Amino acid sequence: MIRQTRPEDLTALLGFLRQHVDSSMFLLGNIEAHGLGNETHPHGTHVLVHEEAGGITGAFGATNSGYLMCQHPGVTAAIARDYIDRLGNWRILGMTGAADQVAMFLDALPIAADAWQVNRVEPLLSRDLADLPVADARLRAPVPSDRAMLTDWFTGYLVETGILDRTTAPDHASTRAQSAVASGGVRLLVGPDGAAIGMSAVNARATDVVQLGGVYVAPRFRGQGHAGRMIAAHLAELRATSTNRAILFAASDAATGAYLRLGFAVIGSYRIAMLRAPATLQAGVRA
């Protein structure tokens, strides 16, 4: 049975998602941060659950800003369609999660295949932070005067990873740059002359696990090992704040190789699907 969550479901839902934390970082992190029923924060998430014999066996979420997430091992096409139908009218921008599960939900959505700007599977990697090497890099938090630089970097990141094109990326990049200064989750790598040359970010946090993303090195500093040093330093900083493990996904073979050299291991596959333009679902309407 699929139903909307109630406040009394919180403990059981968190327990279920924590069993699958590696591929539930966004869904679990949003619920831990904003609870159930938050209708105002962009990351507030409307959550549906699937129950069998009194226990939660699956969950499907849609953020107020329009991103879909799921955690339902063994989800079938029929169950995925049921989740989508019960979501009703919703403006969506994209979906992320375990690769095989997200594929089921994308098939259930009444959206044409060519509407997706990105629909790809990336390796999901994990690393325990207990045995980190000594970090040989200096990081700092961004400040307001970094916004123009960060807008350029986020634009480059969004275009290079294929998430957005050159037309739409700058507006999104500007918003992300402003958030980077305010959120405290982004770190900048300081180069030999004191100028920032790269960035990495905490995209999600759940229990004692973080998901890193937004890793970017300015083009003229690439190929010199800066990304690896930056990530190692960021992980060391996070470990000092009681973070025990890091999760990330890699957009290229080169990135995967760099993460493997840092001690990450591939633990699964993660799908990222982003629409070219927002789509509004209509309850009961299928393609």
N, C-alpha and C positions, 0 to 999 in steps of 0.2 A: 504494500500500500504506500502510495506517495501522498504526502500532506505538507502543509505549511508548518514551519516550526512555531512552537510556543515558548514563552520564557522558561518554563520548567524543563525544556529540552536541553538547555545550555550545557549542563554538566555531561550528559550522555553524548551530545554532539562533539564536544571538545575531546572527550575520551576516544571516540571513534576516529576523529581526524588525526589525533596525535599518534595513532597506530600507523598512519600513512603520511607522516609529516613530510617526507622527502618530496612528494608530489602534491602536497596540500598547502604549501607555504602561503600562497596568497589568500586562499579561502580561510585557513586556520588563523593566519595573522590578522585578517580583517575582523573576524569574530572575536578574537582575544582583545583587540584594540577597541572595538566599537559595539560589541555585544550583538544581540539579535533585535531586529526591528528598528535600527537606526535609518531614518529616511532623509537625513540632511547631509551628512558627510559624504564626499564622493566615494569613499571606500566602504561606507555602510552597505551591508549586503543582505538582500532578500534571500532567504534560504529555504529550500524544500528538502525533505528527507524521505528516504525509503525505509520502511520497517518490515521485518519478518520476525514472527514469534516474539514480539515485544521489544526487539532490539533494532538499532539503527544499522543498516547495511549499506547505505549510500547517501550522498548529499550532493545537492546542486545549488549553486549560488549565482546571483546576478547583482553586481554592484549598482549603486545609484548612478554612477557615471557611465555604465553600459558594458562592463566586462563580465563574461560568463566564466565560471569555474566549476569543476566537478571533482568528486571523489566517490567512485562507485565501481569497485573491482568486479569484473564480469558483467558489466552493464550490457543489456541486450538492446536491439533496435527498438523493440516495443516499449521498453522502459524509458529509453532516451526520448522517444516521441511523447510519452506521457509527461515527463518532466517539462518538456518544451510547451506542451499544450496547457499545463497547469500554471506555467509562468505568466501566460496571458499577454497583454499588451506591454511591450518593453522595447526601449530603444537600445540597440546593442552596437558595440564597436569592435568586439573581438572575443576570443576565448583562448584560454591556456589550461594546460593540465597534462596528466599522463597521456601519452600519444595515442594509445589504442582507445581509451575512453573518449577523448575529445573527438576522434574520428567518428565515433558512433553519434555523438551529439551534432556534429556538423552535417552528417547525412540526414539527421532529423529536422534540421532547420530549413524553413522554406526560403532558402537563399541560393541563388545560382552559383555554380562553382567559380565563374569568372568574376564574381563580386569581391573575391578576397585579394587584397594586396599581397598578403603573406599567408601561406598555409604550408608550414614545413615542420619536420621533425628534427630535433636537435638532441645530442647526448646530454643526459642528466648526470651531473658529477657531484661527489660528496667528499668531504675531508674532515677528519677529526682534528681538532685544534690543539690537542695535548702535546704533540711532538713537533711543533712549528720550529723551523730553523730561525736563527737570529736574523732579524730584518735589517737590511742595509739600505734604508731609504728614509727620507723625511717627508712627512705628510702634514697638511694643515687643512682646516675647515675653510670653505669658501666664504667670502665677504661680499657685501653689496657691489663693490667695484669690480668683482669678477663676473658680473652678470652678462656683459657683452661677450666675453670670452666663452663662457659656459653656453650661451646661446649658439655660438658658432660650433662648439664641440658637440652639443646635443644634436644640432642639425646634421653634422657629419656622421654621428653615430646612427641616427635614425635612417639616413639615406644609405650608408654603407651596409647596414644590416638588412635593408630592404623593407623595413617596417613602414616607412613613408617615402614619398617622392620629394623632389626638390621644391615642388610647388606648395605642398602641405606641411613639410617638415618644420620650416622656421617658426610658425605660430606655436606649434606644439613644443618646439625647443625653447622658445621664450618662456612658456609656462613652466617647463621643467627646470629651467635655469633659476627662475624666481623661487620655486619650491626647494631647489638644492641649497640656496642660501638660507632659507628659513627652517628647513627640516632637521639639519644636523646629521643627515645620513650619508652625505657625500664627502669624500676626502680628495684633496688635490696633491699630486706628487710634485715636490719642489725640486727643481733642477739645480745644477751646480752654480748658476748665477743668481739663484733665489727666485726665479720666475717659475710659475706653474707650467708643467709640461704634460700632465695627464690627470685622469680622474677615475675613480671607482665609487660605487654606491651600494648601500644596503637597500635592496628593493623590497624586502619583506623580512619580518622577524616573527617567530612563533616559538614559544617555550624558550629553550636555550639554543635555538638554531637560527641562523640568518641565511638569507639568500642574497648573494652578490650579483650585481649587474651594472650596466652602463659603463663598462670598462673601455676606456678610450685614451689613446696616446696621440698627441699632436703629430701630424704626418712627418715632420722633419726629424722627429726623435724616435721613429720606429726602427725596429730591427736591432736595438741596442740592449734589449733585456729589461727595459724600464717597466713594462707591464707586469712582469713577474715580480720584480722588486716591489712595485706599488701594491700588488695584491697581498704579498707576504706581509708587508708592513701593516696594511689595513686589517688583515686577519689577526696579527699580533695585538693590535689595538683593541679589536673586538674581544679577543680572549681575555683581556684584562678586565672586561665588563661582564664576566661570567657567561660568555658565549662559548659553547663546547663543540659546535660543529657548523660547517658552512656548506651550502648547497649552491650550485650554479648550473647554467646550461650554456653551451658553446655554439656560436653561430658559424664556425668554420673549422676545418681540420687544423689550421694553424693555431687557433685558440684552444682547441682540445689538446693539442700537443703541449702547449704552454702550461695548461692546467695540470696535465698528467705529470709534468716535470716538477710541479709544485707539490706533488703528493696527493692530488685528487684521484679518485677512481670513478670510472663509469658505473653507474648503478641502475640505469634505465634510460628511457626515451621520453622526451617532453615535446609536446606540440604547441606551436605558436601560430595562431590564426588571427589576422587583423583585416578588417574590411577596408576597401578603398573609400567608402563613405558610410556614415551611420545608416542602419536599417532598423525600421520599426516593425516588430512582430505584431500580428493581429490575432487575437484569440480565436482559435478554431479555423484559421485560414492556412491551407497548405498548398505548396506548389504542385 
